[in-house]
Amino acid sequence: MAAIANIPVGAAATSVIEVTREMTVAHFESTMPEVYGTPIMIYHMEVAAANAIRKYLPEGWVSVGVVVNVKHLAASPVGAKVTVSAEVSAVHENTVSFAVHAHDGIDKIGEGTHVRAMVHMERFMRRVAEKRGF
């Protein structure tokens, strides 16, 4: 597929996030601990993966997440600085695979794999708009 032709294995991105209360499980469910939530960690991993390949995509194309296989290994409190990284591990015909990791400066807190598909934004949103009649 032409949209992924320029994406190299090894392309990577890293970001550092400071955990806020809004990123914790307790923010969404008051009876739960005030620690970095698994869905938020996965979101940050997906963002890192998207950032790793964004510059290689043709104009009008974006990547969307299609597979997530992640383990949340340790809890991180509010105020922790979490480093999230994603690295391209394989480029397939229609998708790109990533190794993803998260570390809070003390522990590896997450690891796994993620797959993204390339979509032409205008065409993709046209198909989504067709569902609005439901």
DSSP file with accessible surface (Angstrom, degrees, kcal/mol):
  #  RESIDUE AA STRUCTURE BP1 BP2  ACC     N-H-->O    O-->H-N    N-H-->O    O-->H-N    TCO  KAPPA ALPHA  PHI   PSI    X-CA   Y-CA   Z-CA
    1    1 A M    >>        0   0   98      0, 0.0     3,-1.4     0, 0.0     4,-0.6   0.000 360.0 360.0 360.0 131.6    0.0    0.0    0.0
    2    2 A A  G >4  +     0   0   85      1,-0.3     3,-0.8     2,-0.2     4,-0.4   0.809 360.0  66.9 -60.5 -30.5    1.5    3.4   -1.0
    3    3 A A  G 34 S+     0   0    3      1,-0.2    -1,-0.3     2,-0.1     3,-0.2   0.795 110.8  33.6 -65.7 -25.5    0.5    5.0    2.3
    4    4 A I  G X4 S+     0   0    6     -3,-1.4     3,-1.8    89,-0.2    -1,-0.2   0.435  86.2 105.4-108.9   5.0    2.9    2.9    4.2
    5    5 A A  T << S+     0   0   74     -3,-0.8    -1,-0.1    -4,-0.6    -2,-0.1   0.775  83.9  44.0 -58.3 -30.9    5.7    2.5    1.6
    6    6 A N  T 3  S+     0   0  119     50,-0.4    -1,-0.3    -4,-0.4    -2,-0.1   0.395  82.6 112.4 -97.6   2.9    8.0    5.0    3.4
    7    7 A I    <   -     0   0   10     -3,-1.8     2,-0.3    49,-0.1    46,-0.1  -0.658  56.5-150.3 -81.9 118.2    7.6    3.8    7.0
    8    8 A P    >   -     0   0   52      0, 0.0     3,-1.9     0, 0.0    80,-0.2  -0.620  19.5-110.8 -89.5 143.9   10.9    2.2    8.2
    9    9 A V  T 3  S+     0   0   97     -2,-0.3    80,-0.2     1,-0.2     3,-0.1  -0.497 108.8  37.8 -59.9 135.9   11.2   -0.5   10.8
   10   10 A G  T 3  S+     0   0   33     78,-2.0    -1,-0.2     1,-0.4    79,-0.1   0.232  76.4 142.3 100.1 -14.4   12.7    1.1   13.8
   11   11 A A    <   +     0   0    9     -3,-1.9    77,-3.0    76,-0.1    -1,-0.4  -0.388  32.2 176.8 -57.8 136.0   10.9    4.4   13.5
   12   12 A A  E     -A   87   0A  60     75,-0.2     2,-0.3    40,-0.2    75,-0.2  -0.954  27.3-166.1-145.5 161.0   10.1    5.5   17.1
   13   13 A A  E     -A   86   0A  21     73,-2.1    73,-2.2    -2,-0.3     2,-0.4  -0.988   6.4-169.2-147.0 148.3    8.6    8.1   19.3
   14   14 A T  E     -A   85   0A  93     -2,-0.3     2,-0.3    71,-0.2    71,-0.2  -0.987   4.4-178.5-136.2 143.4    8.8    8.7   23.0
   15   15 A S  E     -A   84   0A  38     69,-2.5    69,-3.1    -2,-0.4     2,-0.5  -0.981  19.7-138.5-140.0 154.4    6.8   11.1   25.2
   16   16 A V  E     -A   83   0A  93     -2,-0.3     2,-0.4    67,-0.2    67,-0.2  -0.963  21.6-172.1-114.5 127.0    6.9   11.9   28.9
   17   17 A I  E     -A   82   0A  20     65,-3.2    65,-3.5    -2,-0.5     2,-0.6  -0.957  18.6-141.0-120.1 134.8    3.6   12.4   30.7
   18   18 A E  E     -A   81   0A 102     -2,-0.4     2,-0.2    63,-0.2    63,-0.2  -0.864  31.1-120.3 -93.4 124.3    3.1   13.6   34.3
   19   19 A V        -     0   0    1     61,-2.8    60,-2.9    -2,-0.6     2,-0.3  -0.465  34.1-172.5 -67.3 125.6    0.2   11.6   35.8
   20   20 A T    >   -     0   0   53     -2,-0.2     3,-1.8    58,-0.2     4,-0.2  -0.734  40.2-104.3-110.6 166.4   -2.6   13.8   36.9
   21   21 A R  G >  S+     0   0   98      1,-0.3     3,-2.0    -2,-0.3     6,-0.5   0.860 120.1  64.0 -59.0 -33.7   -5.7   12.8   38.9
   22   22 A E  G 3  S+     0   0  114      1,-0.3    -1,-0.3     5,-0.1    -3,-0.0   0.684  99.7  54.3 -65.2 -16.2   -7.7   13.0   35.7
   23   23 A M  G <  S+     0   0   35     -3,-1.8    14,-2.8     4,-0.0    -1,-0.3   0.372  93.9  96.9 -94.7   1.8   -5.6   10.1   34.4
   24   24 A T  B X> S-E   36   0B   0     -3,-2.0     4,-0.7    12,-0.3     3,-0.6  -0.549  81.6-121.9 -95.4 161.0   -6.3    7.9   37.3
   25   25 A V  H >> S+     0   0   41     10,-2.0     4,-2.1     8,-0.3     3,-1.1   0.886 112.4  62.2 -61.4 -38.7   -8.9    5.1   37.8
   26   26 A A  H 34 S+     0   0    7      7,-1.2    -1,-0.2     1,-0.3     8,-0.1   0.794  92.4  64.5 -61.4 -28.4  -10.3    7.1   40.8
   27   27 A H  H <4 S+     0   0   82     -3,-0.6    -1,-0.3    -6,-0.5     3,-0.2   0.869 114.1  31.7 -61.8 -34.8  -11.2    9.9   38.5
   28   28 A F  H << S+     0   0  139     -3,-1.1     2,-0.3    -4,-0.7    -2,-0.2   0.713 134.4  25.9 -95.3 -25.5  -13.7    7.6   36.7
   29   29 A E    ><  -     0   0   94     -4,-2.1     3,-2.4    -5,-0.1    -1,-0.3  -0.871  67.7-155.7-144.6 105.3  -14.7    5.4   39.7
   30   30 A S  T 3  S+     0   0  101     -2,-0.3    -4,-0.1     1,-0.3    -1,-0.1   0.684  91.6  60.0 -60.9 -20.4  -14.4    7.0   43.1
   31   31 A T  T 3  S+     0   0  112     -6,-0.1    -1,-0.3     2,-0.1    -5,-0.1   0.506  93.2  85.4 -85.5  -1.1  -14.0    3.6   44.9
   32   32 A M  S <  S-     0   0   90     -3,-2.4    -3,-0.1    -7,-0.2    -8,-0.0  -0.539  90.1 -84.4 -99.4 164.3  -10.9    2.7   42.9
   33   33 A P        -     0   0   73      0, 0.0     2,-1.8     0, 0.0    -7,-1.2  -0.277  35.7-115.4 -67.2 153.2   -7.2    3.6   43.7
   34   34 A E  S    S+     0   0   93     -9,-0.2    44,-0.6    -8,-0.1     2,-0.3  -0.557  72.8 122.1 -88.8  73.6   -5.8    7.0   42.6
   35   35 A V  B    S-F   77   0C  37     -2,-1.8   -10,-2.0    42,-0.2    -9,-0.2  -0.930  75.6 -73.0-133.5 157.5   -3.2    5.4   40.1
   36   36 A Y  B     -E   24   0B   2     40,-2.8   -12,-0.3    -2,-0.3    40,-0.2  -0.250  58.7-122.9 -51.2 123.1   -2.5    5.8   36.4
   37   37 A G     >  -     0   0    2    -14,-2.8     4,-2.4     1,-0.1     3,-0.2  -0.464   3.6-130.2 -79.1 142.8   -5.3    4.0   34.6
   38   38 A T  H  > S+     0   0   57      1,-0.2     4,-2.7     2,-0.2     5,-0.2   0.908 107.9  52.2 -56.1 -46.4   -4.7    1.2   32.1
   39   39 A P  H  > S+     0   0   96      0, 0.0     4,-2.3     0, 0.0    -1,-0.2   0.882 110.7  48.8 -61.9 -32.9   -6.9    2.8   29.4
   40   40 A I  H  > S+     0   0   35     -3,-0.2     4,-2.6   -17,-0.2    -2,-0.2   0.906 110.1  50.9 -71.7 -40.8   -5.0    6.1   29.7
   41   41 A M  H  X S+     0   0    0     -4,-2.4     4,-2.2     2,-0.2    -1,-0.2   0.939 111.5  48.1 -59.9 -45.3   -1.7    4.3   29.5
   42   42 A I  H  X S+     0   0   37     -4,-2.7     4,-2.7     1,-0.2    -2,-0.2   0.921 109.2  53.6 -62.9 -41.7   -2.9    2.5   26.4
   43   43 A Y  H  X S+     0   0  138     -4,-2.3     4,-2.5    -5,-0.2    -1,-0.2   0.940 109.0  48.6 -56.5 -47.1   -4.1    5.8   24.9
   44   44 A H  H  X S+     0   0   24     -4,-2.6     4,-2.3     1,-0.2    -1,-0.2   0.876 110.1  51.9 -64.6 -34.1   -0.6    7.3   25.5
   45   45 A M  H  X S+     0   0    3     -4,-2.2     4,-2.3     2,-0.2    -1,-0.2   0.914 109.5  49.8 -65.3 -41.7    1.0    4.3   23.8
   46   46 A E  H  X S+     0   0   54     -4,-2.7     4,-2.7     2,-0.2    -2,-0.2   0.909 109.8  50.8 -63.1 -41.0   -1.3    4.7   20.8
   47   47 A V  H  X S+     0   0   44     -4,-2.5     4,-2.8     2,-0.2    -2,-0.2   0.927 109.4  50.7 -63.0 -43.0   -0.4    8.4   20.6
   48   48 A A  H  X S+     0   0    1     -4,-2.3     4,-1.9     2,-0.2    38,-0.2   0.925 110.8  49.3 -60.8 -42.4    3.3    7.5   20.7
   49   49 A A  H  X S+     0   0    0     -4,-2.3     4,-1.0     2,-0.2    -2,-0.2   0.936 111.3  48.6 -62.8 -45.1    2.8    4.9   17.9
   50   50 A A  H >X S+     0   0    8     -4,-2.7     4,-1.5     1,-0.2     3,-0.7   0.921 111.4  50.5 -60.9 -41.9    0.9    7.4   15.8
   51   51 A N  H 3< S+     0   0   66     -4,-2.8     4,-0.5     1,-0.2    -1,-0.2   0.838 101.8  62.6 -65.7 -31.1    3.6   10.0   16.3
   52   52 A A  H 3< S+     0   0    6     -4,-1.9    -1,-0.2     1,-0.2    -2,-0.2   0.794 118.5  24.7 -64.6 -28.3    6.3    7.6   15.3
   53   53 A I  H XX S+     0   0    0     -4,-1.0     3,-1.8    -3,-0.7     4,-0.6   0.519  91.5  99.1-115.6  -7.2    4.9    7.2   11.8
   54   54 A R  G >< S+     0   0  148     -4,-1.5     3,-1.5     1,-0.3    -2,-0.1   0.885  82.4  53.7 -50.8 -45.7    3.0   10.5   11.2
   55   55 A K  G 34 S+     0   0  166     -4,-0.5    -1,-0.3     1,-0.3    -2,-0.1   0.684 105.1  55.9 -68.8 -14.5    5.8   12.2    9.2
   56   56 A Y  G <4 S+     0   0   63     -3,-1.8   -50,-0.4     2,-0.1    -1,-0.3   0.558  87.6  96.6 -92.1  -9.2    6.0    9.2    6.8
   57   57 A L  S << S-     0   0   23     -3,-1.5     3,-0.1    -4,-0.6   -53,-0.1  -0.582  79.4-111.3 -85.1 144.9    2.4    9.3    5.7
   58   58 A P    >   -     0   0   53      0, 0.0     3,-1.9     0, 0.0    -1,-0.1  -0.281  50.7 -78.6 -65.2 157.5    1.2   11.0    2.6
   59   59 A E  T 3  S+     0   0  194      1,-0.3     3,-0.1    61,-0.0     0, 0.0  -0.278 120.5  27.3 -56.8 137.6   -0.9   14.2    3.0
   60   60 A G  T 3  S+     0   0   37      1,-0.3    61,-2.6    -3,-0.1    62,-0.4   0.377 100.4 107.6  90.2  -4.5   -4.5   13.3    3.8
   61   61 A W  E <   +B  120   0A  52     -3,-1.9    -1,-0.3    59,-0.3     2,-0.3  -0.833  39.6 172.6-109.1 146.2   -3.6   10.0    5.5
   62   62 A V  E     -B  119   0A  49     57,-2.6    57,-3.0    -2,-0.3     2,-0.4  -0.891  28.1-117.2-137.0 170.1   -3.7    9.2    9.2
   63   63 A S  E     -B  118   0A  14     -2,-0.3     2,-0.4    55,-0.2    55,-0.2  -0.879  22.8-164.3-112.7 146.5   -3.2    6.0   11.2
   64   64 A V  E     -B  117   0A  39     53,-2.6    53,-2.7    -2,-0.4     2,-0.2  -0.971  26.8-108.2-127.6 144.4   -5.9    4.4   13.4
   65   65 A G  E     +B  116   0A  33     -2,-0.4    51,-0.2    51,-0.2     3,-0.1  -0.491  39.6 162.8 -72.2 137.1   -5.4    1.8   16.1
   66   66 A V  E     +     0   0A  80     49,-2.8     2,-0.3     1,-0.4    50,-0.2   0.560  63.7  29.4-127.7 -20.0   -6.7   -1.7   15.2
   67   67 A V  E     -B  115   0A  74     48,-1.5    48,-2.3     2,-0.0     2,-0.4  -0.991  55.6-178.3-145.2 136.1   -5.1   -4.1   17.7
   68   68 A V  E     +B  114   0A  59     -2,-0.3     2,-0.3    46,-0.2    46,-0.2  -0.996   7.9 170.1-133.7 128.1   -3.8   -3.6   21.3
   69   69 A N  E     +B  113   0A 105     44,-2.6    44,-2.6    -2,-0.4     2,-0.4  -0.825  26.1 153.0-135.6  91.3   -2.1   -6.3   23.3
   70   70 A V  E     -B  112   0A  28     -2,-0.3     2,-0.4    42,-0.2    42,-0.2  -0.966  34.3-150.5-129.5 141.7   -0.7   -4.6   26.5
   71   71 A K  E     -B  111   0A 132     40,-2.9    40,-1.6    -2,-0.4     2,-0.7  -0.924  11.7-147.0-107.1 133.0    0.1   -5.7   30.0
   72   72 A H  E     +B  110   0A  54     -2,-0.4    38,-0.3    38,-0.2     3,-0.1  -0.896  24.0 176.5 -97.4 111.8   -0.2   -3.1   32.8
   73   73 A L        +     0   0   81     36,-2.5     2,-0.3    -2,-0.7    37,-0.2   0.699  52.8  12.0 -97.0 -25.4    2.6   -4.3   35.2
   74   74 A A  S    S-     0   0   24     35,-1.0     2,-0.2    33,-0.1    -1,-0.2  -0.994  72.2-106.9-155.4 153.9    2.8   -1.8   38.0
   75   75 A A        -     0   0   63     -2,-0.3    32,-0.1    -3,-0.1   -38,-0.1  -0.547  25.1-161.6 -84.6 147.2    0.9    1.2   39.5
   76   76 A S        -     0   0    0    -40,-0.2   -40,-2.8    -2,-0.2     3,-0.1  -0.997  13.7-137.2-129.7 129.9    2.0    4.8   39.2
   77   77 A P  B >   -F   35   0C  77      0, 0.0     3,-2.1     0, 0.0   -58,-0.3  -0.283  37.7 -75.2 -81.7 168.2    0.8    7.6   41.5
   78   78 A V  T 3  S+     0   0   60    -44,-0.6   -58,-0.2     1,-0.3     3,-0.1  -0.346 122.1  32.3 -55.4 136.5   -0.3   11.1   40.7
   79   79 A G  T 3  S+     0   0   33    -60,-2.9    -1,-0.3     1,-0.3   -59,-0.1   0.173  85.8 133.8  96.2 -17.7    2.8   13.1   40.0
   80   80 A A    <   -     0   0   16     -3,-2.1   -61,-2.8   -62,-0.1     2,-0.7  -0.353  56.2-130.6 -64.1 145.7    4.8   10.3   38.5
   81   81 A K  E     -A   18   0A 111     23,-0.5     2,-0.5   -63,-0.2   -63,-0.2  -0.894  26.0-163.7 -99.1 111.5    6.6   11.0   35.2
   82   82 A V  E     -A   17   0A   0    -65,-3.5   -65,-3.2    -2,-0.7     2,-0.6  -0.860   8.0-153.7-102.0 126.4    5.8    8.2   32.8
   83   83 A T  E     -AC  16 103A  58     20,-3.2    20,-2.0    -2,-0.5     2,-0.4  -0.899  14.5-169.6 -98.6 121.5    7.9    7.7   29.7
   84   84 A V  E     +AC  15 102A   0    -69,-3.1   -69,-2.5    -2,-0.6     2,-0.3  -0.940   6.8 179.9-114.0 133.6    5.9    6.1   26.9
   85   85 A S  E     -AC  14 101A  33     16,-2.7    16,-2.2    -2,-0.4     2,-0.3  -0.962  13.5-171.4-136.1 152.6    7.6    4.7   23.8
   86   86 A A  E     -AC  13 100A   1    -73,-2.2   -73,-2.1    -2,-0.3     2,-0.4  -0.994   5.6-173.5-140.1 137.0    6.6    3.0   20.6
   87   87 A E  E     -AC  12  99A 104     12,-2.3    12,-2.6    -2,-0.3     2,-0.3  -0.999  31.4-113.2-134.7 133.8    8.8    1.5   17.9
   88   88 A V  E     + C   0  98A   1    -77,-3.0   -78,-2.0    -2,-0.4    10,-0.3  -0.460  34.9 173.1 -64.5 123.9    7.9    0.1   14.5
   89   89 A S  E     +     0   0A  65      8,-2.8     2,-0.3     1,-0.4     9,-0.2   0.659  64.6   4.4-105.4 -22.9    8.6   -3.6   14.6
   90   90 A A  E     - C   0  97A  27      7,-1.4     7,-2.8   -82,-0.1     2,-0.5  -0.970  54.3-147.2-161.5 146.4    7.1   -4.6   11.3
   91   91 A V  E     - C   0  96A  52     -2,-0.3     5,-0.2     5,-0.2     2,-0.1  -0.986  26.5-177.0-117.6 119.9    5.5   -3.1    8.2
   92   92 A H        -     0   0   86      3,-3.0   -88,-0.0    -2,-0.5    -2,-0.0  -0.403  44.5 -84.0-105.4-174.4    2.8   -5.2    6.6
   93   93 A E  S    S+     0   0  146      1,-0.2   -89,-0.2    -2,-0.1     3,-0.0   0.909 121.9   2.2 -60.1 -45.1    0.7   -4.7    3.5
   94   94 A N  S    S+     0   0   81    -91,-0.1    24,-1.0   -90,-0.0     2,-0.3   0.387 127.3  48.9-124.4  -1.2   -2.0   -2.6    5.2
   95   95 A T  E     - D   0 117A  38     22,-0.2    -3,-3.0   -32,-0.0     2,-0.4  -0.916  60.3-138.9-139.2 165.7   -0.8   -2.2    8.8
   96   96 A V  E     -CD  91 116A   0     20,-2.6    20,-2.6    -2,-0.3     2,-0.3  -0.995  18.7-148.3-127.6 132.7    2.2   -1.3   10.9
   97   97 A S  E     -CD  90 115A  21     -7,-2.8    -8,-2.8    -2,-0.4    -7,-1.4  -0.790  15.0-167.7-102.7 147.6    3.1   -3.2   14.1
   98   98 A F  E     -CD  88 114A   0     16,-2.9    16,-1.8    -2,-0.3     2,-0.5  -0.956  23.7-137.1-132.1 149.2    4.8   -1.6   17.1
   99   99 A A  E     -CD  87 113A  32    -12,-2.6   -12,-2.3    -2,-0.3     2,-0.4  -0.904  33.7-164.4 -95.7 131.5    6.5   -2.6   20.3
  100  100 A V  E     +CD  86 112A   0     12,-2.5    12,-1.9    -2,-0.5     2,-0.3  -0.941  11.7 175.3-123.4 146.4    5.2   -0.3   23.1
  101  101 A H  E     -CD  85 111A  75    -16,-2.2   -16,-2.7    -2,-0.4     2,-0.3  -0.985  12.8-165.2-145.8 153.1    6.6    0.3   26.6
  102  102 A A  E     +CD  84 110A   1      8,-2.5     7,-2.2    -2,-0.3     8,-1.8  -0.996   8.3 178.5-141.6 141.0    5.9    2.5   29.6
  103  103 A H  E     -CD  83 108A  78    -20,-2.0   -20,-3.2    -2,-0.3     5,-0.2  -0.997  20.6-157.1-141.3 139.0    8.2    3.2   32.6
  104  104 A D        -     0   0   18      3,-2.4   -23,-0.5    -2,-0.3     4,-0.1   0.216  57.6 -95.4-103.4  17.1    7.6    5.5   35.6
  105  105 A G  S    S+     0   0   64      2,-0.3     3,-0.1   -22,-0.1   -23,-0.1   0.231 122.2  45.3  91.1 -16.5   11.2    6.1   36.5
  106  106 A I  S    S+     0   0  138      1,-0.4     2,-0.3     0, 0.0    -1,-0.1   0.651 117.9  19.4-119.1 -49.1   11.1    3.3   39.1
  107  107 A D  S    S-     0   0   79    -32,-0.1    -3,-2.4   -33,-0.0     2,-0.6  -0.912  73.7-110.9-126.2 151.4    9.3    0.4   37.4
  108  108 A K  E     - D   0 103A  99     -2,-0.3    -5,-0.3    -5,-0.2     3,-0.1  -0.717  40.7-179.3 -69.9 121.7    8.5   -0.8   33.9
  109  109 A I  E     +     0   0A   0     -7,-2.2   -36,-2.5    -2,-0.6   -35,-1.0   0.619  54.8  13.8-106.4 -14.7    4.7   -0.2   34.2
  110  110 A G  E     +BD  72 102A   0     -8,-1.8    -8,-2.5   -38,-0.3     2,-0.3  -0.985  55.3 164.2-159.9 150.2    3.5   -1.4   30.8
  111  111 A E  E     +BD  71 101A  57    -40,-1.6   -40,-2.9    -2,-0.3     2,-0.3  -0.977  22.8  99.2-159.9 156.3    4.6   -3.3   27.7
  112  112 A G  E     -BD  70 100A  22    -12,-1.9   -12,-2.5    -2,-0.3     2,-0.3  -0.995  56.7 -64.2 163.4-155.8    3.1   -5.0   24.7
  113  113 A T  E     -BD  69  99A  65    -44,-2.6   -44,-2.6    -2,-0.3     2,-0.3  -0.898  31.6-170.8-129.7 157.6    2.3   -4.7   21.0
  114  114 A H  E     -BD  68  98A   3    -16,-1.8   -16,-2.9    -2,-0.3     2,-0.4  -0.989   7.3-155.4-147.7 144.7    0.0   -2.4   19.0
  115  115 A V  E     -BD  67  97A  23    -48,-2.3   -49,-2.8    -2,-0.3   -48,-1.5  -0.986   9.0-168.8-125.7 137.0   -1.1   -2.4   15.4
  116  116 A R  E     -BD  65  96A  19    -20,-2.6   -20,-2.6    -2,-0.4     2,-0.3  -0.948   8.5-150.1-124.0 145.7   -2.2    0.6   13.3
  117  117 A A  E     -BD  64  95A  19    -53,-2.7   -53,-2.6    -2,-0.4     2,-0.4  -0.871  19.8-123.4-110.6 147.7   -3.9    0.8    9.9
  118  118 A M  E     -B   63   0A   9    -24,-1.0     2,-0.4    -2,-0.3   -55,-0.2  -0.750  32.3-179.2 -91.9 134.8   -3.5    3.7    7.5
  119  119 A V  E     -B   62   0A  20    -57,-3.0   -57,-2.6    -2,-0.4     2,-0.7  -0.984  34.0-119.9-133.7 146.3   -6.6    5.4    6.3
  120  120 A H  E  >  -B   61   0A  49     -2,-0.4     4,-3.0   -59,-0.2   -59,-0.3  -0.782  30.3-142.6 -81.3 117.8   -7.3    8.3    4.0
  121  121 A M  H  > S+     0   0   88    -61,-2.6     4,-2.9    -2,-0.7     5,-0.3   0.883  93.8  47.4 -55.6 -47.5   -9.0   10.7    6.3
  122  122 A E  H  > S+     0   0  133    -62,-0.4     4,-1.9     1,-0.2    -1,-0.2   0.944 116.7  43.1 -62.6 -46.5  -11.6   12.1    3.9
  123  123 A R  H  > S+     0   0  104      2,-0.2     4,-2.0     1,-0.2    -2,-0.2   0.921 114.7  51.2 -65.5 -41.8  -12.7    8.7    2.7
  124  124 A F  H  X S+     0   0   65     -4,-3.0     4,-2.1     1,-0.2    -2,-0.2   0.942 111.3  46.2 -60.6 -48.4  -12.7    7.3    6.2
  125  125 A M  H  X S+     0   0   81     -4,-2.9     4,-2.6    -5,-0.2    -1,-0.2   0.828 107.5  58.1 -69.1 -29.2  -14.9   10.1    7.6
  126  126 A R  H  X S+     0   0  129     -4,-1.9     4,-1.3    -5,-0.3    -1,-0.2   0.935 108.6  46.1 -63.7 -42.6  -17.3    9.8    4.6
  127  127 A R  H  X S+     0   0  128     -4,-2.0     4,-0.5     1,-0.2    -2,-0.2   0.889 112.2  50.5 -67.2 -38.4  -17.8    6.1    5.6
  128  128 A V  H >< S+     0   0   52     -4,-2.1     3,-1.6     1,-0.2     4,-0.4   0.922 105.8  56.3 -64.5 -41.5  -18.3    7.1    9.3
  129  129 A A  H >< S+     0   0   40     -4,-2.6     3,-1.5     1,-0.3     4,-0.2   0.825  96.3  64.9 -61.0 -31.6  -20.8    9.8    8.3
  130  130 A E  H >< S+     0   0  143     -4,-1.3     3,-0.7     1,-0.3    -1,-0.3   0.768  96.1  59.3 -63.2 -22.1  -22.9    7.1    6.6
  131  131 A K  G X< S+     0   0  137     -3,-1.6     3,-1.8    -4,-0.5    -1,-0.3   0.594  79.0  88.4 -82.1 -10.7  -23.5    5.5   10.0
  132  132 A R  G <  S+     0   0  186     -3,-1.5    -1,-0.2    -4,-0.4    -2,-0.1   0.713  74.0  70.3 -64.1 -18.2  -25.1    8.6   11.5
  133  133 A G  G <         0   0   75     -3,-0.7    -1,-0.3    -4,-0.2    -2,-0.1   0.605 360.0 360.0 -74.7 -10.1  -28.5    7.5   10.3
  134  134 A F    <         0   0  212     -3,-1.8    -3,-0.0    -4,-0.0     0, 0.0  -0.280 360.0 360.0 -71.4 360.0  -28.6    4.7   12.8
